[in-house]
Amino acid sequence: MKKFLLALSLVFVCCANAFALSDNEYAQLMKNAEFKRADQALSRAWKEAQRKLAKNKTALNNLRKDQREWVARGRDSEAEDFMDIEGYSKLKAYTVATEERAAYLPELANQYLEGSNNSNNNKKPQAQTKTDERLKQQAQNQAKAQAKLEYPTFGICTGSNVRLRNMPGTGSDSKVVGRADKNDRFVIVSGKDIKGDVWYELAGQESDERVWISGQFMNVYNGSDVTSPLFKLTMALHTLFGFKPERAKAVLGEPKNITSDTFFFDPAGRELREDTYEYSECTLRYVEGVLMHIELSALDSFRNLFGENREDVINNFGKPLEDENSDSLNYELKSLNQALLFEFEDDRIVRVTWDEYMDG
């Protein structure tokens, strides 16, 4: 079987508009001359706004807070609105959002300065009001997007030390039961709108207990293949095995053997750690602590996922990539850089392999 190089950084590269702008995507946008000019204009406007408010600490802190919020969420929200409403490409949407922010920063600085200097004015500055309205609209847009989602699907955490709760919302009955870090992956099994805020129900990572996370900290995959049998099989495998070794240990116990190695991954420009966990039922391989390879060999416990023989596989998952009469059947989920291989002896499935990959 072809050995695939595994890509951590490109898992959601094809998730299109549903995903926030990553550092890698920002670097790609900066290669475009038009976006680069907009980004440089924003940088100049930001420096000038800070210089103007340098002697007014309150106004400067308010401006900095607003800018952090825009970089964290506002930019993505505005760009997604341009893509959804105006039909812009991702490049054009982020370029226009950046240009508009650069043009708005001088006005924003003036509003915070005037609000800070007027000690009798207890109202929020117009700029802050606008930010609040934008965040409210963003929450409403998230709720609308959530209503259109198909479950289960993949999600990736965008925040650090994010609270996981036993139920949606932040009420007194909602208890913190864990934490999620940036780039942690999850299977999202459902979503709920709580007073305009989206909350996602996640499959347990170390037990079968479900947890909830605020939608503001999740990038959610909503590609066109989420209803396909192959995608559903991938979801079933990750619901069972999770994404980290802790879940496998909770389900299968301690592995019979663990081996570790490193390999140089060119796109990342560094050595990556690879750990292989061997169980009697399966072999699991992790790259930088994330599950990237599953090999099922003791299949009696898993046949309900894919069937008994070649005919079952083709009926369940459609036409394979290669000759249907070979000793194996290959399938791909190209949008997620994933592949599935079914191997047969006497027409009976004897091995199933799942990989997340990148051609090296």
SERO-4910 file (N, C-alpha, C, O; in steps of 0.05 Angstrom, whole numbers):
BEGIN
 pado doro    nc1    nc2    nc3   cac1   cac2   cac3    cc1    cc2    cc3    oc1    oc2    oc3
  Met    A     17    -24      0      0      0      0     18     25      0     38     26     14
  Lys    A      9     44    -15     25     69    -17     26     83     10      6     85     24
  Lys    A     50     91     19     54    106     44     48    135     39     60    148     22
  Phe    A     30    145     55     22    173     53     37    189     74     39    181     97
  Leu    A     46    213     66     56    232     86     32    247     97     14    255     83
  Leu    A     33    251    123      9    261    137     12    290    142     33    300    151
  Ala    A    -10    305    137     -9    334    140    -27    344    162    -51    341    161
  Leu    A    -15    354    183    -30    366    205    -42    393    198    -65    399    205
  Ser    A    -26    409    184    -34    436    180    -55    440    158    -67    462    155
  Leu    A    -60    419    142    -78    423    119   -104    407    121   -117    402    101
  Val    A   -111    399    145   -135    382    149   -160    396    139   -176    383    126
  Phe    A   -163    422    144   -187    435    137   -182    455    114   -197    475    111
  Val    A   -163    449     97   -156    467     75   -178    471     56   -180    492     42
  Cys    A   -195    451     53   -217    452     34   -244    459     47   -265    454     35
  Cys    A   -244    469     71   -269    474     85   -282    500     78   -303    507     89
  Ala    A   -269    515     60   -280    539     48   -290    559     68   -276    564     88
  Asn    A   -314    570     63   -322    594     77   -328    589    107   -329    608    122
  Ala    A   -332    564    115   -340    560    143   -318    564    163   -322    564    187
  Phe    A   -293    566    152   -270    567    170   -257    594    171   -256    609    151
  Ala    A   -247    601    195   -233    626    199   -207    626    185   -197    605    177
  Leu    A   -195    650    181   -170    653    167   -147    643    184   -142    655    206
  Ser    A   -133    622    176   -110    612    190    -85    627    183    -85    643    164
  Asp    A    -64    623    199    -39    636    193    -28    629    166    -18    645    151
  Asn    A    -32    603    159    -23    594    132    -39    607    110    -27    615     89
  Glu    A    -65    610    113    -82    623     93    -75    653     91    -74    664     69
  Tyr    A    -69    665    114    -61    693    113    -35    696     98    -33    715     82
  Ala    A    -16    678    102      9    679     87      4    676     57     17    689     41
  Gln    A    -15    659     50    -21    655     22    -34    680     10    -28    688    -13
  Leu    A    -52    693     25    -64    718     16    -43    740     12    -45    756     -7
  Met    A    -23    740     29     -2    761     27     15    758      2     29    777     -6
  Lys    A     13    736    -12     27    732    -37     12    747    -60     23    751    -82
  Asn    A    -13    755    -55    -28    770    -75    -23    800    -71    -25    810    -49
  Ala    A    -15    814    -93     -7    842    -91    -30    860    -81    -25    878    -65
  Glu    A    -55    854    -89    -77    871    -81    -82    869    -51    -85    889    -37
  Phe    A    -83    844    -41    -87    840    -13    -64    851      3    -68    863     25
  Lys    A    -39    848     -7    -16    858      7    -18    889     10    -11    900     31
  Arg    A    -27    903    -11    -30    932     -9    -50    939     12    -46    958     27
  Ala    A    -73    924     13    -93    930     33    -82    925     61    -88    941     79
  Asp    A    -67    904     64    -56    898     90    -36    919     99    -35    926    123
  Gln    A    -20    929     80     -1    950     87    -15    976     94     -6    991    112
  Ala    A    -37    982     80    -53   1006     86    -65   1003    114    -66   1023    129
  Leu    A    -74    979    122    -84    975    148    -63    979    169    -67    990    190
  Ser    A    -39    969    164    -17    972    182    -10   1001    187     -5   1009    210
  Arg    A    -10   1017    165     -4   1046    168    -26   1059    184    -20   1076    201
  Ala    A    -51   1052    178    -74   1065    192    -73   1058    222    -80   1074    239
  Trp    A    -66   1033    228    -64   1024    256    -42   1039    271    -46   1048    294
  Lys    A    -19   1042    259      3   1056    272     -5   1086    277      1   1097    298
  Glu    A    -18   1098    257    -26   1126    260    -47   1129    281    -46   1149    297
  Ala    A    -66   1110    283    -87   1112    303    -75   1109    331    -83   1124    349
  Gln    A    -56   1091    334    -43   1088    360    -27   1113    368    -27   1121    391
  Arg    A    -13   1125    348      2   1149    353    -16   1172    362     -9   1187    381
  Lys    A    -39   1174    350    -58   1195    356    -69   1192    385    -74   1213    398
  Leu    A    -72   1168    394    -83   1163    421    -62   1157    442    -68   1149    464
  Ala    A    -37   1162    435    -15   1154    453    -17   1167    481     -8   1155    500
  Lys    A    -28   1191    482    -29   1206    508    -55   1201    523    -59   1212    544
  Asn    A    -72   1185    512    -98   1179    525   -100   1149    528   -108   1134    510
  Lys    A    -92   1139    552    -90   1111    557   -117   1096    554   -118   1074    543
  Thr    A   -138   1109    564   -164   1096    562   -173   1092    534   -182   1070    526
  Ala    A   -171   1113    518   -178   1111    489   -161   1091    475   -171   1076    458
  Leu    A   -135   1091    481   -117   1073    467   -123   1044    474   -123   1027    456
  Asn    A   -129   1038    499   -136   1011    507   -162   1002    494   -164    979    486
  Asn    A   -181   1020    492   -206   1013    479   -202   1007    449   -213    988    438
  Leu    A   -185   1023    437   -178   1019    409   -164    992    405   -171    976    387
  Arg    A   -145    986    422   -131    960    420   -150    936    424   -148    916    410
  Lys    A   -168    939    443   -187    918    448   -205    913    423   -210    890    415
  Asp    A   -214    935    411   -230    933    387   -215    920    364   -226    904    350
  Gln    A   -189    927    361   -174    916    340   -168    886    344   -169    871    325
  Arg    A   -163    879    369   -159    850    375   -184    834    368   -183    812    357
  Glu    A   -207    845    375   -233    832    369   -237    830    339   -247    810    329
  Trp    A   -229    851    324   -233    850    295   -214    829    283   -223    813    265
  Val    A   -189    827    292   -171    807    281   -180    779    288   -178    761    272
  Ala    A   -190    775    313   -198    749    322   -223    739    309   -225    715    301
  Arg    A   -243    757    305   -269    748    295   -281    766    274   -294    756    255
  Gly    A   -278    792    278   -291    811    260   -284    809    231   -301    810    213
  Arg    A   -258    806    226   -248    804    198   -261    780    184   -270    782    161
  Asp    A   -261    757    198   -273    733    185   -303    736    181   -313    728    160
  Ser    A   -317    748    200   -345    753    198   -352    771    174   -370    765    158
  Glu    A   -337    793    171   -341    811    149   -335    798    122   -350    802    103
  Ala    A   -313    783    121   -306    770     96   -327    749     89   -335    747     65
  Glu    A   -337    734    108   -358    714    103   -383    727     93   -397    716     76
  Asp    A   -390    751    104   -413    765     94   -410    773     65   -429    771     49
  Phe    A   -386    783     58   -381    790     30   -383    765     12   -393    767    -10
  Met    A   -374    742     21   -376    718      5   -405    709      2   -413    701    -19
  Asp    A   -420    710     25   -447    701     24   -466    720     10   -483    711     -6
  Ile    A   -463    746     15   -482    765      5   -474    776    -23   -491    778    -41
  Glu    A   -448    782    -26   -439    794    -51   -428    773    -71   -425    779    -94
  Gly    A   -424    749    -61   -413    728    -79   -384    731    -85   -374    721   -105
  Tyr    A   -369    746    -68   -341    751    -73   -325    725    -69   -333    707    -54
  Ser    A   -302    723    -82   -283    702    -76   -271    707    -49   -274    729    -38
  Lys    A   -258    686    -38   -246    690    -11   -225    712    -12   -223    728      7
  Leu    A   -208    712    -33   -187    733    -36   -200    761    -36   -191    778    -21
  Lys    A   -220    765    -53   -232    791    -55   -246    799    -29   -245    822    -21
  Ala    A   -259    779    -16   -274    785      8   -255    795     30   -261    815     44
  Tyr    A   -233    782     34   -214    790     55   -199    816     47   -192    832     64
  Thr    A   -195    820     21   -183    845     12   -201    869     18   -192    889     29
  Val    A   -227    866     11   -246    888     16   -250    893     46   -251    916     55
  Ala    A   -252    871     61   -255    874     90   -231    889    102   -234    906    120
  Thr    A   -207    883     93   -183    896    103   -182    925     94   -175    943    110
  Glu    A   -190    931     69   -190    959     60   -210    975     76   -204    998     83
  Glu    A   -233    964     81   -254    979     96   -245    984    125   -250   1005    137
  Arg    A   -231    964    137   -220    968    164   -199    990    165   -199   1007    183
  Ala    A   -182    991    145   -161   1012    143   -174   1039    141   -165   1058    153
  Ala    A   -195   1041    125   -209   1067    122   -224   1075    147   -228   1099    152
  Tyr    A   -233   1055    163   -250   1061    186   -234   1067    211   -244   1080    229
  Leu    A   -208   1058    212   -193   1062    236   -190   1091    245   -192   1096    269
  Pro    A   -185   1111    227   -183   1139    236   -209   1148    250   -208   1161    271
  Glu    A   -232   1141    239   -258   1148    251   -261   1134    278   -271   1146    297
  Leu    A   -253   1109    279   -255   1094    304   -238   1107    326   -247   1110    349
  Ala    A   -214   1115    319   -196   1128    338   -208   1154    348   -207   1160    372
  Asn    A   -220   1170    330   -233   1195    338   -256   1190    358   -260   1205    377
  Gln    A   -272   1170    352   -295   1164    369   -286   1156    397   -298   1164    417
  Tyr    A   -266   1139    399   -256   1131    425   -243   1155    440   -246   1157    464
  Leu    A   -230   1172    425   -217   1196    437   -239   1215    448   -236   1224    470
  Glu    A   -259   1220    432   -281   1237    440   -296   1226    464   -303   1240    483
  Gly    A   -301   1199    463   -315   1186    485   -300   1187    511   -311   1191    532
  Ser    A   -273   1184    509   -256   1185    533   -254   1213    544   -253   1216    569
  Asn    A   -253   1233    527   -249   1261    536   -275   1273    548   -274   1291    564
  Asn    A   -298   1262    541   -323   1272    551   -331   1256    576   -344   1235    574
  Ser    A   -323   1266    599   -328   1251    624   -357   1249    631   -364   1232    647
  Asn    A   -374   1267    620   -403   1266    626   -418   1247    608   -442   1244    611
  Asn    A   -404   1236    589   -417   1218    570   -415   1189    579   -393   1178    578
  Asn    A   -437   1178    588   -437   1150    598   -444   1130    576   -444   1106    581
  Lys    A   -449   1140    553   -456   1122    531   -431   1109    519   -409   1120    520
  Lys    A   -435   1086    508   -413   1073    493   -406   1090    469   -423   1102    457
  Pro    A   -380   1091    462   -373   1104    437   -387   1091    414   -393   1068    414
  Gln    A   -392   1107    394   -406   1097    370   -391   1072    359   -404   1053    349
  Ala    A   -364   1073    360   -349   1051    349   -354   1026    365   -357   1004    353
  Gln    A   -356   1028    392   -361   1004    408   -389    994    403   -394    969    402
  Thr    A   -408   1012    399   -436   1004    393   -436    989    367   -450    969    364
  Lys    A   -421    999    347   -420    986    321   -408    958    324   -418    939    312
  Thr    A   -388    956    341   -375    929    345   -395    910    358   -397    887    350
  Asp    A   -410    920    378   -430    903    391   -451    894    372   -460    871    372
  Glu    A   -460    912    354   -480    905    335   -470    885    315   -484    866    307
  Arg    A   -444    888    307   -432    869    289   -430    841    301   -435    821    288
  Leu    A   -422    840    327   -420    815    341   -447    801    344   -450    777    342
  Lys    A   -468    818    349   -495    807    351   -503    796    324   -515    774    323
  Gln    A   -497    810    302   -504    800    276   -488    775    270   -499    756    257
  Gln    A   -463    774    278   -447    750    274   -459    726    288   -460    704    277
  Ala    A   -469    730    313   -481    708    328   -506    699    313   -512    675    312
  Gln    A   -522    718    302   -545    710    287   -538    695    262   -552    675    255
  Asn    A   -516    703    248   -507    689    225   -498    661    232   -503    642    217
  Gln    A   -485    658    255   -476    632    264   -500    614    269   -500    590    262
  Ala    A   -521    625    281   -545    610    287   -558    600    261   -567    577    260
  Lys    A   -558    618    241   -570    610    215   -553    588    202   -564    569    191
  Ala    A   -526    591    204   -509    571    192   -511    544    206   -511    523    194
  Gln    A   -514    546    233   -517    521    249   -542    506    241   -542    481    241
  Ala    A   -563    521    235   -588    508    228   -586    492    202   -602    474    197
  Lys    A   -567    499    185   -563    486    159   -543    463    161   -540    449    141
  Leu    A   -530    460    183   -509    439    185   -520    411    185   -542    406    194
  Glu    A   -504    393    174   -510    365    175   -492    352    197   -469    358    199
  Tyr    A   -504    335    214   -489    322    235   -490    292    231   -508    281    219
  Pro    A   -468    278    241   -444    289    253   -425    300    233   -426    294    209
  Thr    A   -407    318    243   -386    329    226   -362    335    242   -361    332    267
  Phe    A   -340    344    229   -316    351    242   -316    380    253   -330    397    241
  Gly    A   -302    385    274   -298    412    284   -270    414    295   -258    394    305
  Ile    A   -259    438    295   -233    443    305   -234    468    323   -245    488    315
  Cys    A   -222    466    347   -223    488    366   -204    511    358   -182    506    349
  Thr    A   -214    535    360   -198    558    352   -187    574    376   -171    593    372
  Gly    A   -195    567    400   -186    581    424   -168    564    441   -163    541    435
  Ser    A   -157    576    462   -140    563    481   -153    560    508   -166    579    518
  Asn    A   -151    537    520   -162    532    547   -192    538    547   -202    551    566
  Val    A   -207    529    527   -235    535    524   -251    515    541   -246    491    541
  Arg    A   -271    525    555   -287    509    573   -305    489    557   -318    497    538
  Leu    A   -305    465    566   -324    444    557   -344    440    579   -337    437    602
  Arg    A   -370    440    572   -391    439    593   -409    414    589   -410    402    568
  Asn    A   -423    408    611   -441    385    610   -467    390    596   -482    372    590
  Met    A   -473    416    591   -497    424    576   -492    451    563   -474    465    571
  Pro    A   -507    458    543   -502    483    529   -509    507    546   -527    506    563
  Gly    A   -496    529    541   -501    554    555   -483    557    579   -467    539    586
  Thr    A   -486    580    592   -469    586    615   -485    590    641   -476    603    660
  Gly    A   -509    578    642   -526    580    665   -514    565    689   -494    551    686
  Ser    A   -528    567    712   -517    555    736   -517    525    735   -501    512    749
  Asp    A   -534    513    718   -534    483    715   -513    473    696   -508    449    694
  Ser    A   -500    491    681   -480    484    661   -452    483    675   -441    504    681
  Lys    A   -442    459    680   -417    456    694   -393    452    675   -396    438    654
  Val    A   -371    463    682   -346    459    667   -335    431    673   -330    425    696
  Val    A   -332    414    652   -323    387    656   -297    381    642   -287    358    643
  Gly    A   -286    401    628   -261    396    614   -252    422    600   -265    442    602
  Arg    A   -230    419    585   -220    442    570   -211    433    542   -204    409    538
  Ala    A   -212    451    523   -202    446    496   -182    467    489   -184    490    497
  Asp    A   -161    459    474   -141    477    465   -142    482    435   -156    467    421
  Lys    A   -127    502    426   -127    509    398   -118    485    381    -99    472    387
  Asn    A   -133    480    359   -129    459    340   -137    431    350   -133    412    336
  Asp    A   -149    429    374   -161    404    382   -184    397    363   -199    415    356
  Arg    A   -186    372    356   -207    363    337   -229    348    352   -224    336    373
  Phe    A   -253    350    341   -276    337    353   -295    327    332   -295    336    309
  Val    A   -312    307    340   -335    300    324   -359    316    336   -365    313    360
  Ile    A   -372    332    320   -395    348    329   -420    331    322   -425    325    299
  Val    A   -436    325    343   -459    308    338   -485    323    337   -505    313    327
  Ser    A   -485    348    347   -510    364    344   -503    393    351   -481    399    360
  Gly    A   -522    411    347   -518    439    354   -544    451    365   -566    440    359
  Lys    A   -542    472    381   -565    484    393   -561    514    395   -539    523    401
  Asp    A   -583    529    391   -582    558    393   -592    565    421   -615    560    428
  Ile    A   -575    578    437   -582    587    464   -581    618    464   -560    630    466
  Lys    A   -605    630    463   -607    659    463   -589    673    443   -576    693    448
  Gly    A   -589    662    419   -574    673    397   -545    664    395   -531    670    375
  Asp    A   -536    648    414   -509    637    414   -510    608    406   -526    593    417
  Val    A   -492    600    388   -491    572    379   -474    556    398   -452    564    406
  Trp    A   -484    532    406   -468    513    422   -468    487    408   -488    478    396
  Tyr    A   -445    473    408   -442    448    394   -438    425    414   -422    428    433
  Glu    A   -452    403    410   -449    379    426   -427    362    413   -427    356    389
  Leu    A   -407    353    430   -384    339    420   -383    311    431   -391    305    453
  Ala    A   -374    292    414   -369    265    423   -346    266    443   -327    281    440
  Gly    A   -348    249    464   -328    249    485   -301    241    474   -298    224    457
  Gln    A   -280    253    485   -252    247    477   -239    226    495   -221    213    486
  Glu    A   -249    224    519   -237    204    538   -258    185    549   -252    166    563
  Ser    A   -283    191    544   -305    173    553   -328    177    533   -326    192    514
  Asp    A   -350    162    538   -373    165    520   -391    188    527   -411    192    513
  Glu    A   -385    202    548   -401    225    556   -398    248    537   -376    255    529
  Arg    A   -420    260    529   -420    282    510   -414    308    525   -422    311    549
  Val    A   -401    327    512   -396    353    524   -404    375    504   -410    369    480
  Trp    A   -406    400    513   -414    422    497   -393    444    497   -379    448    516
  Ile    A   -391    458    474   -372    480    471   -386    503    456   -403    499    439
  Ser    A   -378    527    464   -389    551    451   -381    552    421   -358    547    415
  Gly    A   -400    558    404   -394    559    375   -374    580    367   -362    577    346
  Gln    A   -370    600    384   -351    621    377   -322    610    377   -304    623    366
  Phe    A   -318    587    389   -291    575    390   -288    551    372   -269    535    375
  Met    A   -306    547    353   -305    523    336   -306    531    306   -323    547    298
  Asn    A   -289    519    291   -291    519    262   -304    492    254   -295    471    263
  Val    A   -325    493    238   -341    470    233   -340    463    203   -343    480    186
  Tyr    A   -335    437    198   -334    429    170   -363    424    160   -378    409    172
  Asn    A   -369    436    137   -396    433    126   -394    429     96   -409    442     80
  Gly    A   -376    412     87   -372    407     59   -395    391     47   -413    381     61
  Ser    A   -395    390     20   -417    377      6   -418    347     11   -438    334      4
  Asp    A   -397    335     22   -396    306     25   -404    297     52   -401    273     59
  Val    A   -415    314     69   -421    307     97   -443    286     99   -445    272    119
  Thr    A   -459    283     78   -480    263     78   -472    237     65   -488    218     64
  Ser    A   -448    236     54   -439    212     40   -433    189     59   -425    194     82
  Pro    A   -437    164     50   -431    141     68   -402    140     77   -397    132     99
  Leu    A   -383    148     59   -355    148     67   -350    168     90   -336    162    109
  Phe    A   -362    192     88   -359    212    109   -371    201    135   -359    205    157
  Lys    A   -394    189    134   -407    178    158   -390    156    170   -389    153    195
  Leu    A   -377    140    153   -359    119    164   -335    132    179   -327    123    200
  Thr    A   -324    153    167   -302    167    180   -311    178    207   -296    177    227
  Met    A   -335    189    208   -346    200    233   -349    177    254   -343    181    277
  Ala    A   -359    154    245   -362    132    263   -336    122    274   -334    116    298
  Leu    A   -315    122    257   -288    114    267   -277    133    287   -265    125    307
  His    A   -281    159    282   -271    179    301   -288    182    326   -278    189    347
  Thr    A   -314    176    324   -330    174    348   -320    152    366   -320    154    391
  Leu    A   -312    130    354   -302    106    369   -274    111    380   -270    107    403
  Phe    A   -256    119    362   -227    121    370   -219    149    378   -197    152    389
  Gly    A   -235    169    373   -227    196    379   -205    206    361   -201    196    339
  Phe    A   -190    226    371   -168    238    356   -141    236    371   -120    240    359
  Lys    A   -143    230    397   -119    229    413   -116    202    426   -135    187    428
  Pro    A    -91    195    435    -87    168    447   -104    163    471   -111    141    477
  Glu    A   -111    185    486   -127    181    511   -154    168    505   -163    152    521
  Arg    A   -166    174    483   -192    162    476   -188    132    470   -204    116    479
  Ala    A   -167    125    455   -162     97    448   -157     81    473   -167     59    476
  Lys    A   -142     92    492   -137     78    517   -162     75    533   -166     54    547
  Ala    A   -180     94    532   -205     92    547   -223     70    535   -238     57    550
  Val    A   -221     66    509   -238     47    495   -225     19    495   -239     -1    500
  Leu    A   -199     18    490   -185     -7    485   -166    -15    507   -157    -38    508
  Gly    A   -161      3    526   -142     -3    547   -114      4    538   -110     17    517
  Glu    A    -94     -6    553    -66     -1    545    -59    -17    521    -66    -41    519
  Pro    A    -44     -6    502    -36    -21    478    -16    -42    485     -2    -41    505
  Lys    A    -14    -63    467      5    -84    471     34    -74    466     53    -83    478
  Asn    A     36    -54    448     62    -44    442     60    -15    431     41     -8    417
  Ile    A     79      1    438     81     29    428    109     33    416    129     28    429
  Thr    A    110     43    392    135     50    379    134     79    371    113     89    363
  Ser    A    157     92    372    158    121    365    180    125    345    201    112    345
  Asp    A    176    145    328    196    152    307    191    181    300    172    193    309
  Thr    A    208    192    283    205    218    272    210    217    242    224    200    233
  Phe    A    198    236    228    203    239    200    203    268    193    188    284    205
  Phe    A    218    276    173    219    304    164    197    309    145    195    296    124
  Phe    A    180    328    151    157    335    134    163    362    121    163    382    134
  Asp    A    167    361     95    176    384     80    158    409     83    168    430     89
  Pro    A    131    406     79    114    430     81    116    443    108    114    468    110
  Ala    A    120    427    130    122    439    156    151    449    162    155    466    179
  Gly    A    170    439    146    198    447    150    211    438    175    229    451    186
  Arg    A    201    415    186    212    405    211    206    375    214    191    364    199
  Glu    A    219    364    235    214    336    242    187    334    257    181    350    274
  Leu    A    172    313    250    147    308    263    149    281    278    161    262    268
  Arg    A    136    280    301    137    255    317    114    237    308     91    246    304
  Glu    A    120    211    306    100    192    298    100    169    319    121    157    324
  Asp    A     77    164    331     74    143    351     54    122    341     32    129    332
  Thr    A     61     97    343     44     75    334     35     59    358     52     49    373
  Tyr    A      9     56    362     -3     40    384    -14     15    372    -31     15    354
  Glu    A     -4     -8    381    -13    -34    371    -32    -47    392    -25    -52    415
  Tyr    A    -56    -53    382    -76    -68    398    -82    -94    383    -75    -98    360
  Ser    A    -95   -113    397   -103   -138    384   -123   -133    362   -124   -148    343
  Glu    A   -140   -113    366   -162   -107    347   -153    -89    324   -164    -90    302
  Cys    A   -132    -72    329   -125    -52    310    -98    -40    315    -86    -45    336
  Thr    A    -88    -25    296    -64     -9    299    -71     20    294    -84     26    273
  Leu    A    -63     38    312    -69     66    310    -43     82    308    -24     76    324
  Arg    A    -41    101    290    -16    117    287    -23    146    291    -43    156    279
  Tyr    A     -7    160    307    -11    188    313     13    204    304     36    196    307
  Val    A      8    227    292     29    246    284     25    271    301      4    284    300
  Glu    A     45    278    316     43    301    335     19    298    353      5    318    359
  Gly    A     13    274    361     -9    269    380    -37    268    368    -56    267    383
  Val    A    -39    269    342    -65    269    328    -68    243    312    -50    236    297
  Leu    A    -90    230    314    -95    205    300    -96    209    270   -111    225    260
  Met    A    -78    195    255    -76    198    226    -78    172    211    -78    172    186
  His    A    -78    149    225    -79    123    212    -93    103    230    -87    101    254
  Ile    A   -112     88    218   -126     67    232   -124     42    215   -131     43    191
  Glu    A   -115     20    226   -115     -6    212   -131    -26    228   -122    -33    250
  Leu    A   -153    -35    218   -170    -54    232   -165    -82    220   -168    -86    196
  Ser    A   -158   -101    237   -152   -128    227   -170   -149    241   -176   -169    228
  Ala    A   -177   -145    266   -196   -162    279   -224   -149    276   -232   -132    291
  Leu    A   -239   -158    255   -261   -142    245   -288   -149    257   -307   -135    252
  Asp    A   -290   -170    272   -317   -179    282   -331   -156    297   -355   -154    296
  Ser    A   -315   -140    311   -327   -118    327   -336    -94    310   -350    -76    319
  Phe    A   -327    -94    284   -331    -70    268   -347    -75    243   -352    -56    227
  Arg    A   -356   -100    238   -368   -106    212   -394    -91    208   -403    -87    185
  Asn    A   -407    -82    229   -431    -67    226   -426    -40    212   -445    -27    202
  Leu    A   -401    -31    212   -394     -6    200   -392     -7    169   -397     12    155
  Phe    A   -385    -31    158   -379    -32    130   -388    -58    116   -388    -59     92
  Gly    A   -396    -79    131   -406   -103    119   -387   -126    120   -367   -125    135
  Glu    A   -393   -147    104   -378   -172    106   -360   -176     82   -338   -187     85
  Asn    A   -368   -168     58   -354   -176     34   -352   -153     14   -361   -130     20
  Arg    A   -342   -159    -10   -338   -139    -30   -364   -126    -39   -366   -102    -43
  Glu    A   -384   -142    -42   -410   -132    -51   -422   -113    -31   -433    -92    -38
  Asp    A   -419   -119     -5   -428   -101     16   -414    -74     14   -427    -53     16
  Val    A   -388    -74     10   -372    -49      9   -382    -32    -14   -386     -8    -11
  Ile    A   -384    -44    -38   -393    -29    -62   -421    -19    -58   -427      4    -66
  Asn    A   -439    -35    -47   -466    -26    -42   -467     -3    -22   -483     16    -25
  Asn    A   -450     -4     -2   -450     16     19   -437     42     11   -446     64     18
  Phe    A   -414     40     -4   -398     63     -9   -394     71    -38   -380     90    -45
  Gly    A   -407     56    -56   -406     63    -84   -382     52    -99   -368     35    -89
  Lys    A   -378     63   -123   -357     53   -141   -330     61   -130   -326     84   -123
  Pro    A   -311     42   -128   -284     49   -118   -267     63   -139   -276     66   -161
  Leu    A   -243     71   -131   -225     84   -149   -213     65   -169   -206     73   -191
  Glu    A   -211     40   -162   -197     21   -179   -215     -2   -187   -239     -2   -181
  Asp    A   -204    -22   -201   -219    -45   -211   -233    -59   -188   -222    -66   -168
  Glu    A   -259    -63   -192   -275    -76   -171   -268   -105   -167   -277   -117   -148
  Asn    A   -253   -117   -185   -246   -145   -184   -219   -150   -170   -210   -173   -168
  Ser    A   -205   -129   -161   -179   -132   -149   -183   -142   -120   -205   -145   -110
  Asp    A   -160   -148   -107   -161   -158    -79   -165   -135    -59   -165   -140    -35
  Ser    A   -168   -111    -68   -173    -89    -50   -190    -68    -65   -191    -66    -89
  Leu    A   -204    -52    -49   -220    -30    -59   -211     -4    -46   -209     -3    -21
  Asn    A   -206     16    -62   -196     42    -52   -217     64    -55   -230     65    -76
  Tyr    A   -219     80    -34   -237    103    -35   -223    128    -24   -204    125     -9
  Glu    A   -232    152    -33   -220    176    -23   -241    196    -15   -262    199    -28
  Leu    A   -235    211      6   -250    236     13   -231    259      8   -216    267     26
  Lys    A   -230    268    -17   -210    287    -25   -212    313     -9   -191    326     -4
  Ser    A   -236    321     -2   -239    347     12   -226    347     39   -219    368     49
  Leu    A   -221    324     51   -208    322     77   -182    307     76   -171    300     97
  Asn    A   -171    303     52   -146    289     49   -146    262     63   -127    255     77
  Gln    A   -167    246     58   -170    220     72   -174    198     52   -185    203     30
  Ala    A   -165    174     59   -168    151     42   -176    127     58   -169    125     82
  Leu    A   -191    109     46   -200     84     58   -193     61     40   -197     62     16
  Leu    A   -181     40     51   -174     16     36   -187     -8     48   -184    -13     72
  Phe    A   -201    -24     32   -213    -49     41   -198    -72     27   -196    -72      2
  Glu    A   -188    -90     43   -174   -113     32   -189   -139     36   -203   -142     56
  Phe    A   -187   -158     17   -204   -182     17   -187   -207     14   -166   -207      2
  Glu    A   -198   -229     26   -188   -256     20   -213   -273     17   -231   -274     34
  Asp    A   -215   -287     -6   -238   -303    -13   -264   -286    -11   -285   -296     -1
  Asp    A   -262   -262    -20   -284   -243    -22   -293   -232      5   -312   -217      7
  Arg    A   -280   -240     27   -287   -231     53   -268   -209     62   -244   -211     58
  Ile    A   -279   -188     75   -262   -166     84   -244   -177    107   -253   -188    126
  Val    A   -217   -172    104   -198   -181    124   -183   -158    137   -171   -161    158
  Arg    A   -184   -134    124   -170   -111    135   -182    -86    123   -188    -84    100
  Val    A   -185    -66    141   -194    -39    133   -174    -19    143   -167    -19    167
  Thr    A   -165     -1    126   -146     19    133   -156     47    126   -166     52    104
  Trp    A   -154     65    146   -161     93    141   -136    110    145   -121    106    164
  Asp    A   -132    129    127   -109    147    129   -118    176    123   -135    181    107
  Glu    A   -105    194    138   -106    222    131    -79    229    119    -59    223    132
  Tyr    A    -78    241     96    -53    241     81    -49    268     66    -66    285     63
  Met    A    -24    269     57    -17    289     37      5    277     20     24    266     30
  Asp    A      2    279     -6     23    268    -24     49    282    -19     50    307    -19
  Gly    A     70    267    -14     96    278     -8    116    275    -31    139    283    -30
***
